[in-house]
Each structure stands twice: as structure tokens, then as C-alpha cells.
Amino acid sequence: MRTPVNRFHSLFAALVAGGAVFAADADWPQFRGPTRDNKVSGFRAPATWPKTLKQGWKVTVGDAVASPVLAGETIYAFTRQGKEEVLTALDAATGKKNWEYRYEAEELRGPASSFKGPRSTPAVGDGKVATLGVGGVVSCVDAKTGKEVWQKKTNAKPPFYTSDSPLVAEGLCVIHLGDRQKGELTAFDLGKGDVKWKWAGDAPSYGSPVLATISGVKQVVVVTPKNLVGVSFSDGKLLWQTPFMAGRYPTGTPVVDGDTVIVPGRAFAIVRTGDKFEAKELWKGQAPHQYNTPVLKEGVLYGLSGRGKSTKLYAQDAKTGKVLWEGKDEHGECGAVLDAGSVLLEQSSDSDLVAFKPSKTGYEEIAKYKVADSPTWAMPIVAGNRIYVKDRESITLWTIE
């Protein structure tokens, strides 16, 4: 039975620990941030980085590699507790639980069962929170109360279960659902759960769709196991596709720069002629990353390379595909790089948070902190001087002081 446990209480004033103001643009409401590009707003690097970060609170929320999200003064975490998938709302300043929404979830089997919790990051928009469970359960709840708005038990999942993170925009919730053979990129009405449109085509990958405006047309761009695809955001009609295979386990989320779409090892210019679109290859080369999507900053892609149990930071020219440098230090198997303005922040599954300088010439580390006692596969949230870190079971608030 699905039961929201309502413990909602009055919010604290919009002051973060340490006195920094919590601006509205600090929200991190879905996978890779507001515009799915891993760009942080409102962060100011300290003149002198402290030796350690200050721990504010730590709360056990459950097993997951899904990243938490932030909207206003609320953290939302999607996890597994026992036999249930649970969406938990926490007060961002104190860690106190506002509410929980839970339902019985499918048990994972086979090689994927080493990670029992959700992989799909929730998305917040229009006062609602959308989630995708490991077995293809799509849920939408009220962001303030946790009350269920609608739920769809699609039973659609690829071999290693779902990893696609919902895309919420303009009253729609877009998710790529499917199994090993086929899939449907589906737009649900966020308020009612009705299907507004579908693109029936390739099976889903383990990356996520992004929303982009290319040549004046708003479209959803997504990687499938066989193709790179763009469909109209207004009606789901196929605009263009080009053959693309990202290996046995396609995990990349597209990086969009104007009319250019970058995926692991390749870049395409999306050219419009009249009402027709075409993907023209710009470069093809080394694909350094596997379980992460790089961040684009001033013409350079920064990410984590490697295909084993460790990775290394790298920089790649976004226009040519040339790898500019690769760091010497080993990092965890999976992670993410965030653009925080004057610095780049990297966190990988080795539980370290690293600050380094953006540079075309080489790696220069600024600071390094241990932020968890267990692997950190989820992406951190950076808001003002707050850093929220999800490890295997818990979320911890750290502050830079």
C-alpha cells in the first residue's frame, strides 16, 4: 500500500549554515541541475579553502545510487528501504523529515542486484515530484505533502533495470520507457498522468534525455543503444536520428552546445533545412568517459575517463575531440564534474570531493575532502556554501566555512 507519512512543518528562514543566503537559482531540481548541464549557480569559491568541511547533519534515507535533488528549502531523495521504494522529503537546513511516500517495489535479480535501490534521479516541477522506479513504476506526488497525484505501473525496464531520469518541463514529464528490444519516449501530463505523446522506437539506454532548442525548435535529445535521436517536444514526432552506438552499456547523456550535440566519442551538428533536420558528424575520436557525462565549460569538456574500477580526470576540446590532458591521480569508478564558476568540483565513488581549476593545459588541484564513509555514486548538490552528499544509505550536509 502506498502511504504518504505527513510530518510537514514550518520552514526555516532562507539562511544556510554559515550565514550565506539561499537564492532561488540555487535549486537543483532534477538530474544534472535545472538545465541538465551540471552548471552550478550562486557558488563563490572561498579566497582560502578550509582544511576540512563542516558537517551540518547526516540522515539515513535508504539504498540508492539515484542523486537527491533540491527545490527551495527541501531535499528529495529516492531510495529503497526493505521491500519498498521511498521518496523522502527533508528540510534542507536541518535534515528533519517532512514526509515519506512509499510503495512496494520489484526485487532486483541477476548482476544488477548488487545495487538494489533506484538509479533514476527524481525531478521537481510545478509543485510536484516525479520518480521512475527500478521496475518501471512512474509516480508523481505533491511536493509539499507527499500525497500521490498519479502512478503508472508500466513494468518497462531494460536488462539492468531503469536508469533514465525523468525530464520535467512545461507541465510535462518525459521518460524513455522500454525493455531490451523496444521502447517509447513518453510525455506524461505532470498534473494528471495522461499520455500527451509517444515516440515509439529504440529501447532505452542508461543515460537520460535532455531538452534543447536547436534551430529554433524545442526538442528532446536522447541516446539509445543504436541511435542518437531528436524528437519534437510539442508532439513527440521524430525530427532526426543518426546511427550511434556507445558500447555494450550505453550510459551517456547528451551534451548540447547550441546546435551541436556531443556524445561519447562523437560530435554532431544538427542542421535544419526548411522543416527537415539532419545530423552531420563534426568529429569522431576517443571516448574517454563511461559511467559519467562530462561538463562543458568555455569550449572544453571535463570528465572522468576509464573503464575499470578507477577513473582519471581529463579535458577534451569540444570542437575537435582532441584530448588536452589526463590527470595522474586515480578516482572512483563513477562520478561527476560540476561547473561551479571559477572552479570545477568533482566527486566520484571513492567518496572524495575535489576542487580544481578549469584549464586547457593541465590538472591543478585546489582542495580535496573526504565527504563520506561509503561509496558516493550519486551526484552532489552544491548550493551557496552548502554541499549535500548522498552515499550508499545517507545524505550529509557539509558547509564551506
N, C-alpha and C positions, 0 to 999 in steps of 0.2 A: 504494500500500500504506500502511496506517495503522501508524505505528510510534511508540510512546512511547519517548523518549530519557531514561533514568533517571539523573539526577545528584543525587538527593536526598541532602542532608547534614544534620547535626545543626543544630537551630535555635538562634539566639542567645537569650540571656535576654530577658525581656519588658521591655526598656528601649528607648525610642525615642531617636533622636539628640537631644541636648539634655537627656536625663535624665528625660523625662516617662514615667510608667508607661502601658503599653499595655493598657487594660482590655478585657475580653471584649465589653462593649457597644459598643466602637468598631468592631466588624465592619460591613462594608458589603457583604453577600454577594450582592446582586442589584440589578437596576435600581431606582434611586431609594431604595436603602437597605433595611434589614430589613423595614420595613412599607410600602415603596413610597410614602413621603410626603416624601422629601427632608429628613428631620429628623435632625440630627447629634447623637450622644450623646457626652458626655465632653469637649467642647471648651470651653476657658476663654480668653476674649479677653484679650490682654495689657493691662496697665494703660497701657502706652505701646507703640504699634505701631512695629516697626522700620522703618527706611528701606528696607531690602531683605530679602528672604528668603534663607536659606542653602541652597545646593544640596547635597544629600547624595550622590545618584547619578543617572545617566542611562543608560538601557538601550534599545537599538533592539529592538523586538519585531515590527514589521511594520505594514502599512497597514490602518487601520480607523477608523471613527467609533464603533464599539461602545465602551462605557465599561469600564474594568477594574473588578474587584471585589476585596474584601479579606475573608479569613476567617482568624482567628488571626494568624499571622505570615507569611501567604502572599498575594501578589498574583497574580490570574489575569487574563491578557489574551488576548482572542480576536481574531486578526488574519489577514491574508493575506500570505504570503511566496511570491512567484513564482506557481506554479500551485496552491498548497496553502493550505488554511485551517489555522491553527495555534493551538492553545491552549497558552499558556506559563505556567508557574508560577515566580514569582520570590520569593526571600527578601525580605520587606518591609523589613528593616533594612539589607540590604547590596546588594540588586539582583541577587544571584547567581542564576543559573538553576538551578532544582531539576529540572525536566523539561519536555519538549515532547510534545504529541500532535498529529499532523498527518494529513491525508488530502487527496487531490486534489479540487479544488473546481471548480464550474462557472465558466466565464468570463463576466463581465458584458458585456452588449451594450446599445447604444442610449443614451438620455440618462442612464441611471443609471450608466453605466460610468466617469464621472468620479470616482466613489468605488468602488474595486474591492474593498475589504475589507468585512468584516461590519459590519452596523449593529446587530445584536442583541447585547445585553449578556448575558454568561453568568450563571448562578445556581448558588450553592453551598448544599448542604444534605445532612444525613445522611452526611457523608463523601464526597460525590460532587459533580461539576460537570457541569451541563447546558448545551449550546450549541445554537443554531439557525443554520446556515449560510445564505448568501445564496440558494442554490438549494434550500432546504428540507431539508437534511440535519440531522437531530436526533441529537445524540451525548450520551452520558453516560460519564464516566470517573471513576476513583478519584482523589479529591482529593490523596492523599499520593503516589501513584506515577505517575499519568497513564495507567495501564492502562485500556484500553477495557472498559466494562461492557456497553454495547449501543449500537447505532446503527441509525437508520431513514432510508433514502433516500426521502423522501416525494415529491420533485420538485414540491412545492406551493409556489408563490410568486406574489405579486401582480405587477403590471406593473413596479414599481420595486424588485422583489426584497424579501426579507424584512426586516422591521424590528422585528417583535414580539419582545419579550424574554421568555424562559421565566420562569414563576412557579413556584417550588418551595416546597411546604409540606406537612407531614404525610405525607411519603412519596410525594407526587405531583409530577409535572412537567406544568404546564398550559401549552399553547401553542395559539395560534389559527393554524391552517394553512389554506391555500387559494390560489385564483388570483383572476382578475378577477371571475369570476361567482359563485363559491360558496366556502364554507369550512366547516371543522369545528373548533370549540373542543374540543381533545383533552386528556384527562388520561392521562398515561403513569405506570405504576408506576415510580418512580425507580430501584428496585433491579433490576427485571427487564426493563423496557421494554414490558411488556404494556399494552394499552389498557384502562383501567378504565372510562372512559365518554367519550361524544362528544355534543356538541350540534351538529347539522348545520343550518346556517342561512346567515347572511350571509358574504360574503367578508371577509377580514381587512383591517384598516386598517393604518396605520403607527405606531400607538400600541401600548400594551401593557395586558394585563389587570391588575386589582388584586383582592385578596382582602379582603372586608369582611363584618362581621356586622351585618345590618340586621334590626331587629325580631326579634332572637334567632336568625336563620337565617344560617349562613355561606354566602356566595355569591361567585361570580366576576363582576365587573362589567367590561364591555368595550365600547369604541366600535367600531362597524362603519361602513362607508361610508353606511349607510342608517338605522341604529338605535343606540340605547343599550340595552344588554341586561344582564340579571342571570340567571345560571343557578346551580343548586344545586351547592355544592362537593362534596357527598357522592355525587351520582349524575348530575350534568350536565343535569338536567331544567330546562326554561325556567321561570323564576319570573315574569318580567315583561320587557316591552320597550316602548320608546316611539320614535316616529319622530324621527330626529335626523341632520342632515347637516352635517358640519363643513367643507364646501368640497370642492374637487377632490382635494386630498391630505389626507385626514383623519389627523392625527398626534397628536391629544391622548390622554393617559392620564387616566382619570377621577380626580378628587379627591373623596374621601369624607369627610364630616364628620357622624358619627352616622348618621342616616337620610337625609341629604341627599347627593346626587351632583351634582357640578359638572363641566361640560364646557365647551368654548369657547363663550362667549356665552349659556349657559343653565344653570339650576339646577333640580333636580327633588327633591321629597320622595317617598321610596319608602314608601308607606302599605300596611300589612298589615291585611286584614280577614279573620279566620279563617285559611284556608290560601291565600288569594289576595293577590297583591301588585299595586299599581298605582303608576305614576309620575305624579305631579302637578306640573305646572310651577310653580315659585316665582317665577322672573323670566327675562326674555329681554332681552338688550341687546348692548352692544358686546362683541366677542370680540377683545381686544387681541393675544392671542398666536397664533403659528402653529406654529413648529417647537420649541416647548417647552411644558412643563406647569408652571403656577405652583405655588408652595408656599403652604400655608395656615398663617397664624400669627395667633392671637388675633383671629379673625374677619376677617382681611384676606388677600387673595390678592396675592402679589408675583411678578411675572414679567417677561418681555421682550415688548414689543409690536413690531409691524412686519411688513411683507410684502415687503420688498425685500432689499437687501444689508446693511442695518443695522437695529438694533433700539434701543429705549429702555426703560429700566426703568419699571415702573408699579406702582401699588397700586390694588386694587379691593375694594369692600365685598362680602364673601361672601354677605351676607344679602339685599342689594338689587341687586347687579350694578353699582352706581354706581362709575365710575372716580374715585378720590380724588385721584390726581395722576399725572403722567407726567414723567419726568426729561428734561432737555435734552440730555444727552450721548448720543452715538451709540455703540452697542456692536456686536458682531459679528452676523452673520446668524442664528446659532443659539446657544443657551446654556441655562443653568440657574441657578436661585436655590436656595440651601440655607439652612435654618433652623439656625443654629449657636448658639442660645440668646440671648444678649444682642445678637448681631449677625446680619446676613444676609450671606451670601457669594455673589457672582455671578461666574460665569466664562462667557464666550461665545467664539465662534470668532475673535475678534480677539486671543486669547492673553493677555488681561488677567484678573487675579483682583482683584475689588473687594469691600471690606468696607463695608457701610453700615448705618445704624440703621433698625430697624423703626419706622415712623411712619405715622400716618393723614394727616398734614398736609403732608408734602413729603419730597423726597430729601435726605439728608445723608450725604455720603461720609466714611468714616473713613480708609481706606487703599486704595492701588491698586498692584499689582505686575505687571510683565511676567513671565510664567511659561513662555513657550515661544517658539521661533523660527519655528514654523509654526502654521497654524490649529488650534485646540483645539475640535473638535466634540464630543468625549467629555466626560462629566461627571467632575469631580474627586472624589477621595476625601479626606475630612477625618477624621483620627483622632488625638486628642490634639493635639500640636503639629506633626504631620506633615500635609502636603498632597501627594497624588500626582496628577500631571497627565499626561494622555495627549494628545500632539499627533498629527500625521499618522502618524509612524513610531515614536515613542519614548515611554517613560514616564520622568518625572523626579520624584524625591523632593525636596520643599522642606520646610524646617522654619522655624517662627517662633521666633526666639530674641531 
